[in-house]
Amino acid sequence: MPTLTAGQFLHNALSRAGIRAHADGDGASNHIAVPVGTHGIIMVTGVSGRAKENEIDYRPREHQGWGAFFYPTDEDDGTWTEVYQSTNSDLPRDTALVAAAIQDAIAGRRAS
C-alpha cells in the first residue's frame, strides 16, 4: 500500500472532521482548498519560509508545519487573514491543530 502524502493525510483529517475540502493549485504552488460561505476560501499548504513552502505532496516525515489563510474571495488577490501558522514537524498533531483552527474560522465566519 502506498504511503499517504502529507496533503492526503490533511485531506483525510478534514474529511473526518466534516470539513469539505479538495486539493488545488497550479503545480508551482499546491494547497488544500476549504470553501467558506459563498465566495471565501481557506488555503492550507506547507508553512512559509520552510523547505516545503506551498507544497502538500510530500512524505509525512518531511512535514515542517502548516499555514492556513482565509481569502474572502475564491482567488488569491493578496487580501487574506491568517488562520493558522506552525513550524510543528509532528504531522498528526499539527494536522489536528490546523483542522481545529479551520473549524473555528468557519464557525466565526458563519456567526458574522
Backbone as ProteinMPNN parsed JSONL, in Angstrom:
{"seq_chain_A": "MPTLTAGQFLHNALSRAGIRAHADGDGASNHIAVPVGTHGIIMVTGVSGRAKENEIDYRPREHQGWGAFFYPTDEDDGTWTEVYQSTNSDLPRDTALVAAAIQDAIAGRRAS", "coords_chain_A": {"N_chain_A": [[0.845, -1.181, 0.0], [0.613, 2.199, -0.896], [2.288, 4.991, 0.654], [0.618, 7.64, 2.268], [0.619, 11.064, 1.229], [1.581, 14.131, 2.901], [-0.365, 16.042, 2.34], [-2.546, 14.416, 1.579], [-2.986, 13.157, 3.999], [-3.783, 15.368, 5.538], [-6.107, 16.097, 4.079], [-7.713, 13.816, 4.498], [-8.02, 13.987, 7.298], [-9.441, 16.398, 7.537], [-11.769, 15.669, 6.209], [-12.749, 13.647, 7.943], [-13.389, 15.311, 10.05], [-15.584, 16.53, 9.112], [-15.262, 18.608, 7.349], [-15.476, 20.074, 4.286], [-13.293, 19.781, 1.585], [-10.728, 20.167, -0.934], [-7.967, 19.206, -3.041], [-5.871, 21.58, -4.648], [-4.319, 23.908, -6.915], [-1.479, 24.952, -8.921], [0.674, 23.474, -9.695], [3.152, 24.766, -9.288], [2.545, 25.87, -6.912], [0.838, 24.363, -4.482], [-2.113, 23.424, -2.685], [-4.514, 22.695, -0.071], [-7.853, 23.34, -0.485], [-10.456, 24.913, 1.209], [-13.707, 25.562, 0.989], [-15.502, 28.46, 2.049], [-18.446, 29.749, 3.009], [-20.185, 31.64, 0.492], [-18.277, 32.734, -1.306], [-15.75, 32.744, -0.122], [-12.555, 31.284, 0.834], [-10.391, 28.967, 2.441], [-7.019, 28.431, 2.303], [-4.691, 25.876, 2.618], [-1.382, 24.98, 3.16], [2.085, 23.886, 2.941], [4.057, 25.456, 5.427], [5.081, 28.888, 5.21], [8.396, 29.954, 4.406], [9.781, 27.647, 4.981], [11.226, 24.446, 4.008], [9.215, 23.028, 2.635], [7.436, 24.894, 1.694], [4.418, 26.08, 0.299], [3.669, 23.583, -0.634], [2.041, 20.36, -0.73], [2.251, 17.759, -1.406], [4.183, 15.799, -0.222], [6.358, 13.544, 1.6], [5.18, 12.307, 4.743], [7.127, 12.367, 6.84], [8.67, 14.509, 6.141], [7.366, 16.738, 6.908], [6.995, 20.12, 7.942], [5.345, 21.94, 9.067], [2.097, 23.588, 8.919], [0.437, 26.141, 7.071], [-2.358, 28.2, 7.1], [-4.723, 30.164, 5.443], [-7.267, 32.586, 5.183], [-9.143, 33.681, 2.483], [-11.227, 36.2, 1.345], [-12.46, 36.145, -1.124], [-12.691, 33.726, -3.778], [-10.216, 33.754, -4.934], [-6.689, 34.264, -4.995], [-6.004, 37.189, -4.235], [-4.338, 38.753, -2.779], [-5.536, 39.733, -0.514], [-5.968, 38.613, 2.611], [-6.409, 36.646, 5.622], [-4.632, 35.379, 8.322], [-5.163, 32.123, 9.466], [-3.973, 29.953, 10.672], [-0.676, 29.098, 11.627], [2.284, 27.335, 11.716], [5.321, 25.739, 12.792], [5.523, 23.128, 13.362], [6.723, 19.899, 13.328], [5.482, 17.513, 13.809], [3.347, 15.727, 12.212], [0.693, 14.441, 12.643], [-0.187, 15.796, 15.016], [0.071, 18.536, 14.286], [-1.684, 18.593, 12.143], [-4.127, 18.018, 13.401], [-4.335, 20.354, 14.926], [-4.435, 22.39, 12.937], [-6.793, 21.646, 11.658], [-8.655, 22.084, 13.71], [-8.367, 24.861, 13.988], [-9.319, 25.67, 11.506], [-11.987, 24.79, 11.683], [-12.847, 26.542, 13.733], [-12.478, 29.004, 12.43], [-14.312, 28.792, 10.309], [-16.704, 28.579, 11.749], [-16.682, 31.101, 12.984], [-16.919, 32.77, 10.744], [-19.459, 32.106, 9.907], [-20.938, 33.092, 12.01], [-20.614, 35.803, 11.776]], "CA_chain_A": [[0.0, 0.0, 0.0], [1.438, 3.404, -0.944], [2.229, 5.901, 1.79], [-0.084, 8.89, 2.016], [1.394, 12.303, 1.318], [1.111, 14.998, 3.98], [-1.613, 16.642, 1.875], [-3.604, 13.409, 1.674], [-3.227, 12.996, 5.437], [-4.584, 16.531, 5.918], [-7.424, 15.991, 3.444], [-8.461, 12.781, 5.22], [-8.36, 14.512, 8.629], [-10.508, 17.378, 7.357], [-12.971, 14.912, 5.865], [-13.24, 13.039, 9.187], [-13.919, 16.398, 10.885], [-16.771, 17.065, 8.456], [-14.884, 19.818, 6.616], [-15.378, 19.841, 2.847], [-12.027, 20.32, 1.083], [-10.17, 19.498, -2.116], [-6.621, 19.628, -3.437], [-5.915, 22.584, -5.702], [-3.026, 24.529, -7.171], [-1.056, 25.048, -10.313], [1.926, 22.745, -9.877], [4.212, 25.519, -8.626], [2.035, 26.157, -5.577], [-0.299, 23.471, -4.261], [-2.737, 23.611, -1.383], [-5.836, 22.15, 0.181], [-8.816, 24.433, -0.505], [-11.649, 24.705, 2.024], [-14.669, 26.628, 0.699], [-16.128, 29.095, 3.211], [-19.534, 30.604, 2.553], [-20.455, 31.694, -0.943], [-17.112, 33.07, -2.127], [-14.489, 32.662, 0.602], [-11.795, 30.035, 0.787], [-9.194, 28.827, 3.27], [-5.984, 27.661, 1.617], [-3.737, 25.275, 3.557], [-0.213, 24.472, 2.457], [3.283, 23.876, 3.766], [4.258, 26.774, 6.023], [6.01, 29.81, 4.54], [9.755, 30.076, 4.916], [10.345, 26.331, 5.262], [11.57, 23.693, 2.8], [8.02, 22.547, 1.938], [6.538, 26.028, 1.484], [3.496, 25.99, -0.841], [3.583, 22.194, -1.098], [1.263, 19.411, 0.078], [2.545, 16.404, -1.876], [5.49, 15.357, 0.253], [6.287, 12.449, 2.571], [4.835, 12.781, 6.085], [8.298, 12.637, 7.681], [9.254, 15.774, 5.699], [6.481, 17.833, 7.324], [7.628, 21.184, 8.723], [4.316, 22.873, 9.533], [1.028, 24.029, 8.03], [-0.021, 27.523, 7.063], [-3.733, 28.289, 6.6], [-5.07, 31.559, 5.23], [-8.615, 32.825, 4.675], [-9.295, 34.679, 1.432], [-12.656, 36.493, 1.273], [-12.94, 35.725, -2.436], [-12.072, 32.437, -4.095], [-8.98, 33.987, -5.663], [-5.575, 34.805, -4.208], [-5.814, 38.559, -4.706], [-3.498, 39.464, -1.825], [-6.318, 40.062, 0.671], [-6.117, 37.378, 3.359], [-6.257, 36.657, 7.074], [-4.013, 34.141, 8.795], [-5.992, 31.249, 10.291], [-3.077, 29.069, 11.416], [0.711, 29.086, 11.149], [3.045, 26.497, 12.63], [6.531, 25.061, 12.324], [5.447, 21.856, 14.068], [7.049, 18.797, 12.424], [4.656, 16.36, 14.178], [2.239, 15.822, 11.268], [-0.634, 14.207, 13.23], [-0.547, 16.875, 15.959], [-0.082, 19.777, 13.532], [-2.894, 18.458, 11.337], [-5.261, 18.184, 14.319], [-4.407, 21.768, 15.299], [-4.905, 23.204, 11.813], [-8.208, 21.313, 11.443], [-9.424, 22.793, 14.746], [-8.337, 26.285, 13.64], [-10.217, 25.832, 10.355], [-13.35, 24.696, 12.203], [-13.116, 27.796, 14.436], [-12.589, 30.082, 11.434], [-15.582, 28.615, 9.594], [-17.762, 28.935, 12.704], [-16.624, 32.545, 13.144], [-17.425, 33.385, 9.514], [-20.914, 31.9, 9.896], [-21.527, 33.928, 13.06], [-20.528, 37.23, 11.447]], "C_chain_A": [[0.893, 1.248, 0.0], [1.233, 4.282, 0.293], [1.485, 7.164, 1.378], [0.898, 10.055, 2.024], [0.854, 13.104, 2.504], [-0.216, 15.644, 3.597], [-2.777, 15.674, 1.941], [-3.985, 13.164, 3.129], [-4.114, 14.13, 5.939], [-5.994, 16.426, 5.351], [-8.293, 14.963, 4.168], [-8.898, 13.27, 6.6], [-9.49, 15.529, 8.534], [-11.825, 16.686, 7.041], [-13.585, 14.261, 7.105], [-13.865, 14.073, 10.114], [-15.172, 17.03, 10.269], [-16.512, 18.353, 7.685], [-14.689, 19.457, 5.146], [-14.116, 20.518, 2.32], [-11.619, 19.557, -0.17], [-8.767, 20.031, -2.386], [-6.743, 20.575, -4.615], [-4.503, 23.13, -5.906], [-2.675, 24.474, -8.633], [0.255, 24.315, -10.599], [3.096, 23.441, -9.216], [3.84, 25.816, -7.178], [0.777, 25.327, -5.376], [-0.816, 23.625, -2.841], [-4.007, 22.777, -1.272], [-6.767, 23.349, 0.276], [-10.054, 24.037, 0.291], [-12.612, 25.85, 1.715], [-15.321, 27.142, 1.987], [-17.209, 30.045, 2.69], [-19.679, 30.55, 1.046], [-19.198, 31.89, -1.779], [-15.77, 32.881, -1.438], [-13.825, 31.303, 0.487], [-10.662, 30.099, 1.816], [-8.233, 27.944, 2.491], [-4.986, 27.181, 2.657], [-2.602, 24.666, 2.746], [0.961, 24.404, 3.424], [3.621, 25.3, 4.193], [5.32, 27.596, 5.29], [7.376, 29.82, 5.218], [10.427, 28.758, 5.254], [10.563, 25.585, 3.944], [10.34, 23.26, 1.996], [6.973, 23.652, 1.769], [5.726, 25.83, 0.202], [3.423, 24.586, -1.442], [2.662, 21.4, -0.179], [1.628, 17.97, -0.26], [3.964, 15.985, -1.525], [5.291, 14.269, 1.304], [5.996, 13.007, 3.97], [6.05, 13.12, 6.949], [9.003, 13.939, 7.297], [8.447, 16.993, 6.175], [7.201, 18.832, 8.225], [6.627, 22.244, 9.161], [3.3, 23.208, 8.457], [0.834, 25.529, 8.158], [-1.41, 27.534, 6.458], [-4.143, 29.751, 6.561], [-6.466, 31.663, 4.631], [-8.571, 33.949, 3.647], [-10.791, 34.939, 1.271], [-13.285, 36.222, -0.091], [-12.22, 34.428, -2.77], [-10.824, 32.581, -4.965], [-7.927, 34.556, -4.721], [-5.26, 36.196, -4.745], [-4.967, 39.399, -3.749], [-4.22, 39.904, -0.569], [-6.583, 38.765, 1.426], [-5.963, 37.633, 4.848], [-5.646, 35.331, 7.487], [-4.977, 33.405, 9.721], [-5.111, 30.405, 11.201], [-1.698, 29.13, 10.79], [1.53, 28.304, 12.171], [4.322, 26.019, 11.971], [6.652, 23.713, 13.039], [5.718, 20.716, 13.082], [6.296, 17.504, 12.757], [3.374, 16.425, 13.347], [0.878, 15.537, 11.901], [-1.077, 15.334, 14.171], [-0.809, 18.187, 15.213], [-1.369, 19.748, 12.708], [-4.135, 18.603, 12.206], [-5.435, 19.651, 14.695], [-4.906, 22.64, 14.151], [-6.371, 22.901, 11.512], [-9.093, 22.04, 12.46], [-9.48, 24.291, 14.443], [-9.276, 26.574, 12.465], [-11.672, 25.758, 10.81], [-13.743, 25.993, 12.904], [-13.313, 28.944, 13.452], [-13.912, 29.996, 10.678], [-16.727, 29.013, 10.508], [-17.823, 30.454, 12.897], [-17.179, 33.281, 11.933], [-18.936, 33.239, 9.446], [-21.606, 32.823, 10.888], [-21.515, 35.403, 12.676], [-21.389, 37.615, 10.268]], "O_chain_A": [[1.823, 1.345, 0.801], [0.156, 4.308, 0.889], [1.691, 7.694, 0.286], [1.894, 10.029, 2.747], [-0.206, 12.786, 3.043], [-1.102, 15.779, 4.442], [-3.883, 16.062, 2.319], [-5.16, 12.985, 3.451], [-5.075, 13.898, 6.672], [-6.969, 16.643, 6.07], [-9.473, 15.211, 4.42], [-10.02, 12.999, 7.026], [-10.401, 15.522, 9.362], [-12.876, 17.077, 7.55], [-14.8, 14.315, 7.298], [-14.772, 13.75, 10.881], [-15.749, 17.955, 10.84], [-17.444, 19.105, 7.399], [-13.839, 18.634, 4.807], [-13.894, 21.701, 2.58], [-12.098, 18.454, -0.431], [-8.427, 21.153, -2.011], [-7.605, 20.402, -5.477], [-3.6, 22.825, -5.127], [-3.454, 24.017, -9.47], [0.87, 24.528, -11.644], [3.955, 22.777, -8.636], [4.711, 25.991, -6.325], [-0.238, 25.566, -6.031], [-0.058, 23.917, -1.916], [-4.501, 22.229, -2.258], [-6.501, 24.279, 1.038], [-10.629, 22.969, 0.078], [-12.373, 26.985, 2.128], [-15.647, 26.369, 2.889], [-16.908, 31.027, 2.011], [-19.342, 29.554, 0.406], [-19.059, 31.285, -2.842], [-14.74, 32.859, -2.111], [-14.445, 30.313, 0.099], [-10.057, 31.15, 2.028], [-8.588, 26.842, 2.071], [-4.494, 27.961, 3.473], [-2.827, 23.938, 1.779], [0.85, 24.811, 4.581], [3.487, 26.238, 3.407], [6.322, 27.061, 4.815], [7.487, 29.708, 6.439], [11.546, 28.756, 5.767], [10.131, 26.046, 2.888], [10.429, 23.139, 0.774], [5.774, 23.378, 1.71], [6.268, 25.462, -0.84], [3.145, 24.43, -2.631], [2.519, 21.722, 1.001], [1.344, 17.059, 0.518], [4.825, 15.837, -2.392], [4.193, 14.095, 1.832], [6.511, 14.064, 4.335], [5.999, 14.078, 7.72], [9.847, 14.425, 8.05], [8.803, 18.134, 5.882], [7.92, 18.449, 9.148], [7.022, 23.332, 9.582], [3.58, 23.129, 7.261], [1.044, 26.109, 9.224], [-1.624, 26.936, 5.403], [-3.937, 30.488, 7.525], [-6.813, 30.936, 3.7], [-8.034, 35.026, 3.905], [-11.556, 33.994, 1.08], [-14.504, 36.086, -0.199], [-11.243, 34.072, -2.112], [-10.426, 31.639, -5.65], [-8.254, 35.251, -3.759], [-4.378, 36.371, -5.586], [-4.889, 40.619, -3.895], [-3.584, 40.402, 0.359], [-7.331, 37.911, 0.951], [-5.465, 38.673, 5.278], [-6.097, 34.273, 7.048], [-5.536, 33.994, 10.646], [-5.453, 30.165, 12.359], [-1.564, 29.206, 9.568], [1.469, 28.591, 13.366], [4.4, 25.907, 10.748], [7.756, 23.226, 13.284], [5.0, 20.587, 12.09], [6.456, 16.503, 12.058], [2.421, 17.102, 13.731], [-0.038, 16.337, 11.711], [-2.227, 15.769, 14.117], [-1.798, 18.869, 15.482], [-2.06, 20.76, 12.591], [-5.101, 19.244, 11.794], [-6.562, 20.14, 14.775], [-5.717, 23.54, 14.371], [-7.121, 23.807, 11.147], [-10.157, 22.55, 12.109], [-10.522, 24.92, 14.621], [-9.946, 27.606, 12.44], [-12.5, 26.562, 10.382], [-14.848, 26.495, 12.698], [-14.216, 29.763, 13.623], [-14.558, 31.015, 10.435], [-17.638, 29.72, 10.077], [-18.912, 31.024, 12.963], [-17.841, 34.308, 12.083], [-19.625, 34.146, 8.978], [-22.721, 33.283, 10.644], [-22.319, 36.178, 13.193], [-21.416, 38.783, 9.879]]}, "name": "protein", "num_of_chains": 1, "seq": "MPTLTAGQFLHNALSRAGIRAHADGDGASNHIAVPVGTHGIIMVTGVSGRAKENEIDYRPREHQGWGAFFYPTDEDDGTWTEVYQSTNSDLPRDTALVAAAIQDAIAGRRAS"}
